[in-house]
Amino acid sequence: DREWAFINAAVARLIPADELGPGAKEAGVPEFVDRQLNTPYATGSIWYMQGPFNPDVPKEMGYQLPLVPKQIYNLGIA
């Protein structure tokens, strides 16, 4: 419930409704984010997630954290 409230408040703040039209909340962005965070990509089920993880390697080596997008969102919201 707290995460849902945060996402709703955040999208409403980032793209508010105005006289020209709906904002992100009215356009369904919270629902979109929620659905996206339950996909194979966001849960990491299609990622190679075996270590070692070394965030100090060159960017060309790819993603180097043991966290999947859903976990990063959860940590950021907390």
Beta strands, then each sheet from edge to edge (+ up, - down):
end
